[in-house]
Amino acid sequence: MKILYHHRIRSKDGQYVHIEEMIEALRALGHEVIVVAPPSLENEAFGADAGLVHWMKRHLPHFIYELMEFAYSIIAYLRLRRAILDHRPDCLYERYNLFMPAGIWIKRRFGLPMLLEINSPLYQERAQYDGIALKRFARWTEQYTWRGADCVLPVTRVLGDMVAAAGVPAERICVIPNGINLKRFGSAPETEAAKRALGLQGKMVLGFTGFVRDWHGLDDVIDLIARDDAHMLRYLLVVGDGPARASLEAQARRLGIADRLIFTGIIERDEVARHVAAFDIALQPAVVSYASPLKLFEYLMLGRAIVAPSQPNIMEILSDGKNAALFESKQPGALAAAIERVSRDAELRRRIAGGARASIEEQGLTWHRNAERVSEKFNELLTMKAR
């Protein structure tokens, strides 16, 4: 097929990973993918923000920025129209964003079968964390976009239920979680070799990847390892950065364990696997209720012993005692208790680590399989259109 792929992402982070991996997987299946999007981030460092757009979002009044977002839809529509006239695509794939109905306008104008990938309920998310001035308009653009697509692809069943509550019929909802690139993560070193490369040979390593925030609860992990005795000295390796870094480093210094907290800072994607391979226990602490965390699939692929919260979106992928050790996120001290249990039980670590790696194949958690699911959906829509 010839697929028109549309998005509005201008930051090089987890969103960029999803976009790049899906496009690559679709092309690997033999599809031609024409991308309509803001200027490429290919040559920018991983972790780069949206530059001027990021500045405007932080400094302009909300209502002005939101009107500018909607105005961009006109630009996006014109770009999509030009791409359609130039390339004559068979279908349209769009990554959902708030205040952006351009894809629906194009679908209706040209009759293109359309899939809409939904990674979060952006109206709710932005209203809660950033604030929205044009609330009714924002909600309308979200529901208009969700309801207008031929099929929506939420990343979790929890998010799918939210989409259904907004009026999208169940038969037009197909859950496709995030995945993993087998080639990118298939050549990671063995655990001890990975530790040696990082100067952590012989150590028990607790690990976390991503952008660390206060609500992740890593302060509890630091308190835990500060209580270690001579029989167990654990280290916390954070592969990433984030606003909680300074407070966590200050806490570690105060407790006299500054040498057992290591931050790598932001690293390139191709470096992630060799760092995660050094984890004995991989931490997926607090996470929003509808997310499909990318780090989770990296942990699974590399066969790490995962500790994660027992909430519905996580339990769509993880099962306690099979491929993870789960804890009750609202229970004080539960994260630390789960880490303690896994740290001191080598057989449990071995069992859930093995189950983690097996989950990739058992559940089809790869970008390749996701691209196949997308292809199947487009084929269904194109067949219906041809009747």
N, C-alpha and C positions, 0 to 999 in steps of 0.2 A: 504493500500500500504506500501511498504518498500521504504522509501525515503532517499537518500544520500544527506546530507545537508553540503555544503562547504562554508567556509568564511575565511578571513585572518585578522580579527579584533583582536587587542591585547590591546585595551584600554577599560576601564569599564565606558562607558558614554552612550549617547543616542543610539549609534550604537549597543551597547551591549543589551540595552533594547529591541530594535527591534528584534534582533536575538533570545534572550531568550523567548520573548513573542510569536514569531511565532513558534518556536520549541514546546513550551508548548501547544499552541493551536492545532498544527498538531497532537501531541500525544493524546490530549484530544478527538480528532475525531477517535482515534483508530489506527492511522498510526504508524508504527515503524520508528523512525528517527535515522539514524546513522550520527553522526557529525564528520566531518574531518576539523580540525582547529588548530591554535596554542594552546599552553597549556591553560587550563581552567583558567578563572578569578573568578571563583565562590567564592573563599575564600578571595579575595582582596576587599578592601574598594571601595565603589562607588566613581568614579572620578579618580581612579588610571590610570596612563598613561601606555605606552607600554614599560617602563623600558629601556633596552638597545637599543631596536629599536627606541624609541623616541630620545635617545641620539645620535644615528647614524644619524637620519634624520636631527637633528639640527647642527651637527658638521662635517659630511663628505661632500665632494664636491658632488653637485647634481648628476653628471653623475655616480659617484661610487655607490651612494645609489640607483639610478634607475636601474643600472645593477644588484645590489644585489636583488632588488625587483623582477626583471625578473628571476634571477637565482632561487629564491624561488619557482617559478612555477614548476621547475623540481622536487623539494622536494614535492610540493603539488600533482603533478601528480603521483608520486610514492606512496604517502599516499592514494590517491583516488583509485589507481589501487589495492592496498592491500585491501582496504575496499570493493571493488567490488568483488574480489576473495573470501573474507571471508564471505560476507553477501548477495551477489547476489541481489542488490537493483533493484527496478522496474524503478526508475527515479532519476534525479539529480536536486537539487535546489541549486543555487549559489547566493551569495551576491556579486555583481560586485565590483571589485577593479582594479585600473590601473596597467599595466604591469603584468597581471595575466591571461594568456590564458589557464591555466591548465584544467579548466572545459570543454572548447571547445575541447581540445585534447582528454580528457576522453570520452566525448559524442560521438565523431567521432570514437574513437577506439572501444568502446563497444556498440554503438548504443542506448544509454540511452536517452529517452525523457528529455529535459532540459528546466527549467525555470530559467531566470536570473533576479533577483531583482536589480533595479537600483535606488539608492537614490540621486545621484547627478552626473552631468557631470564632472567627476574627472579631465579629461584633462584640461578643461576650468578653473575649480576651482583652481587647483594647479598652472596652468600657471599664473593666476591672482594674487594669494596670496602668493605662496611659490617660484614660479619659476620652470621651467623644463629645463634641459639641453638637453635631447634627445627628442626634440619636435616631429619630424617626426615619430620616433619609438613609442613614447607614444601615439600619435594620432592613429597610425596603430593598436596598441594593443587594444585600446578602440573600434575602429570600427570593428575590427576582432571579438572581444568578443560579442559586441552587435548584429552583423549580424549573428553570428554563432549559437546563442541560438534558440530553437524552438519557444519560446515566451518570450518577455521581459516584466517586471512588473515595470514600472516607478511609483513613488509615487504621481505624479501630471500630469495633462494633459499638462501643460506647459513643463514639462520634457519629456513627451511623444512626443511632437512636435519636441523637440531637437533630440530625438532618431530617429524619422521618417526622419528628415533632414539629418541624418547620413547614411541613406540608408536602414533602417529597414522597411519592408512593414507594412502598417497600420493594416493588419489582424493579425500580429504577435505582436501587442502591446496591453497590457491590463493594464489600470491604476488601481492600488490598493494603496490607501492612507494609512498612518499610522492609528493606532486605539487605543483602550483602553481596559484594562483588567477590566471587570465588577466586578470581585471579589475583586481585589486589591483596586479599587476606590469606591466600593459599600457600604462601611461601615464608611465613613467619618462622623465626628461630624457635628451637626448643626452649622451655622455660628457663633452665639454668644458663643456657647460652645468652638468652636475653638479659638475665640478671647480671651476668658478668660484664656485658657491654655497658651496663648502666652503673657498675660498681656496687651492685647489690647481691653479689654471690653469697649463697648460704643464708640469706635473710628471708623472713616471711613477709611478703609484699601484699598490702591491701591497695587496690587501685581504683581510680575514678578517671573517666575521660570526659572532656567537655568544658563548658563555661560554668564555673562553680559560683553558686549564689548562696546567700545566708540560709535560705530555706531548705537547701539540700541536706543540712544536718551533719556536715563533716566535722563540726566542732565536737559532736558526741564521739566521733571516731578518734579524734585527737585526745580527748579525755580518757578514752578506753586504753589507747596504747601508752599513755602516760602512767597507767597503773601496771604495766607489764613488769614481770620479775625476770630474773636472770635466765629462767628456763624458756621464756618466750619474749623475744624482742621483735615487735612488728614495726614495719615501716609503711607510711602512707605515700603513695606515688600518684600525684595528680597530673594527668596528661592534658594540659590545657592551662587556662587562666580564668580570670573573672573577678567581679567586684568583691567577693569574699576572701580573696587571697591575702590581703594585708592583715585582716583580723585573724585569719587562721594562722598565719606566720607569727603574729604577735602572741597568740595563745600558746603555740608550740614553744616559743622562747620563754614565756612565763613559766611553763611547766618543765623546762629543762630538756626538751626533746626536739629542739630545732633541727638537729641532724637527722631526725627520723621523719621529717616532712619534706618531700621533694616536689617542687613545681617545675614542670618542663617549660612553661609558657606555651604560647600557641606554636604548634608545629605543622608542617605540611602533611597532607593526608597520607602520603606514601610512607611516612614515618610512624604512623599510629600503630600499625600492627606489631612492629618490633618492640614497642613500649608495652602494649597490652599483653604481649606474650610473657612479660615478666611478672604479671599478676598471679598470685596464688588465689586470691579472693577478689572478685570484681564487684564493685559497688554500684548498684542502681538505687540510690536513696530516694528521697521524695521526688515525685513527678506529677504533673498535672493529670487530671482524671481521664482525659481523652487522648493523650499523646501516644505515639509509637516511637519511643526513643531510639535514635540511630545507634547509640552506644550499646544497647541491648543486643543487637544483631552482631556487632563486632565481638562482644563477649562470647556469644553463642558459637560463632564461627571458630574462634580460637580455643574453644573448650575450657573456658574459665569456670571456676566455682562461683556462681552468682548469688549475691544476697540482694533481695529486692522486696518492695512492699506488696502485700497481698491485696491489691486493689484490682477491680474488674479489667481495666485495659491491660495491665501487666499480666494478669492471669489468662488473657487470651493466648498468650505465648508460653508462659511459665507455669510449672506445676511444682508445688512444694515436695521436696524429697526426690523428684525425678530429674529436673534440669535446673533447680535452684533451691535456695533456702529462703522462704518467704517470711516476712514479719508484718505485724499489724502496725501500720504507719502512725495511727493516732494514739498508740500506747507508748507512754514515756519510757525510754530506755530500750525499746524493742529492737531497734537497729543494732545497738551495741551488743545486746544479748545474742542476736542472730550471728553476728560476726564472731563472738566468743565461742558459740557452739560449733561453727564451721572451722574455726581456727584450731580447736582442740580435738577435732574428730577427722583424722586423715581418711578414713574409709568413706565418710560422708562427702568430703571434698572430692575424692576420686569418683564417687558415684554420680554426683550432680554435674561434675565437669564432663564426664563421658556423656551424660544425658543432654548436656548443653550442645555439644558438637553434633550429636545425632539429630537434634531438633531441626537443624537447617534442612536436611534432606527430608525428614519425616513431614515437616510442615511446608516445604517448598519456599523457604524464606530467602530467596535470592532475587536480585534485580532481573535476571534472565527469566525466572518464572513469572515475575510481575509483568514483564513485557509481553510474555505469552498470554497472560490473562487480559491485558489491554488489547492485544491483537484479536483474541476471541470475541471480546465485546464489540470491537469495531466491525468484525465480520458479521456478527449478529445484526448490528444496526444497518450495515450496507445491504445485507440480504433482505431485511424488512423494507428498506427503501426501494429495492429493485422490484418488489412484488407489485 
